[in-house]
C-alpha cells in the first residue's frame, strides 16, 4: 500500500512537525510513505514539494484577499480563518494519483480546496483526515474560543464583517459548503485528543462522522536519552530546579504568558528557590518584568538536541494555555522525566493523570497552577515512571500501528 501525507509544511508549526514524525513512524513500520508539502524547510528526501513557490502563492493570496474583503478589512483576524475555496489541484499530483491512501493533515491557507479533496474521494482514494484544530467542524475558524456557533450552523460570526446582522454570513456560507462536501465524500477523521473528538462529535458538521482518536507521534526515546548539553552548556544554574515553558510564540494570547508568570510567582511566595526558562519568540518581553523568580529567556531554539537537553534538566514543564489540542511540550517534558503542570481544560487531560504523572489545575485558577508547580518541585517523583507513561501512549511505533490499522480497516 502506498501512502501520501499532505500537510502545508514539513517544519513550520506544530502540525508540520508531528506530520513529519508520522511519516517517519510509518516508514519505520515498513510502509511506503511520502509527504507532500507547499513549503519544504528540511532535507528529508521523503518530503516532496507539491508545486513551485509561485504556484503555491496563487491560491494562498486568492483565499486571503477573499477573506480580507469579507471580514471588514481586519488584518488581526486574517489568519485565524480559512475557507478551502482555493487550493492546488493535488488530486492530479503523481504522488496522490499513485497512492492507495491519502492522509490529510493541516492543509489550509490555500493548499487544498474542498473540490480537490472531493475529486480524491471520487477517485476511490482511502482518505484519512487528521484534525489538529477545530476547523473541520466550524464554518471558517480554526478555534471557536467561546463561540458555540459550530454546534448549530455557524453564522453571526465575529470574524466576518456581517457579524450580528445576517445569519447567512460568510461563516454560514462556508458551513453549508462543508456540509454538502461531507455528505458526498468518504472520509475517516482522526482527532489528536479526546477533547477535540468530543467537540467534533457535538458539532453540527461532524456529529455523525467516523472519528477516531489517535495522538500525535513523539520520539520518546530521544527525550529519554541522556542529554547532549549540560546546564553549563545551556548557560543555566546548576543549583536550582528548573521550570520550562516553550512555545513558537510565547506572547500568543492562547499561551497566556501572564498566567504563567503569576503561577511562577507562587513559587516565590512559598520560598521555592527555582529558575524559570522560557523558549520561543516573544514580542512583549516586558511581560517578564513582573516575574519574581530568576529566569532565562532563550528566544527560539532551532536545535532539537538543545530542547531535549533542556527538558532533561527540568524538574517541571509548564503550560498555561487557554486551550491546547495536544500540547507537545508537556509530552516532551514528561518523556524526559519532568513533571507536567497545566490547566485541565482540553487536550492536557490525555497526558496528565492528576497527582500521579502531573498536576492539572482548575481552569483559569493561576494560584492553583502555582500550587501545582510547588507540588512538582517539592515532592519526590519517579522520572522513569513519567517516561514509561508517555511511552505507552505516544511512542511513534504505537501511533503508527494505530494509523495502519485504521487505513486498512
Protein Blocks (a to p, Z undefined) as FASTA:
>chain_A
ZZddddfbfkgojklmmmmmmmmmmmmnopacddddfbdcbfbfkbccfbdfklmmmmmm
mmmmmmmmmnoopaklmmmpceklaccdfklgmklmmpmbdcdfdfeehlacfklmmmmm
mnopacddddfbfklmmmklmblkjacklmmngphiakbmkgokamblmklmmmmmmmmm
mmmcccddddfbfklmmmmmmpmklmmmccddddddddfklmmpccfbdfklnopafkbc
cdddddfblmlmklommlmmmmmmmmmmnopacddddedddfblmlmmmpcbdcddebja
fblklmmmmmmmpmbdcdfbfbdfbafklmmmmmnopacddddfblmmmmpcghkloccd
dehiaklmmmmmmmmmmpccdfklmmmmmmmmmgmklmmmmmmmmmmZZ
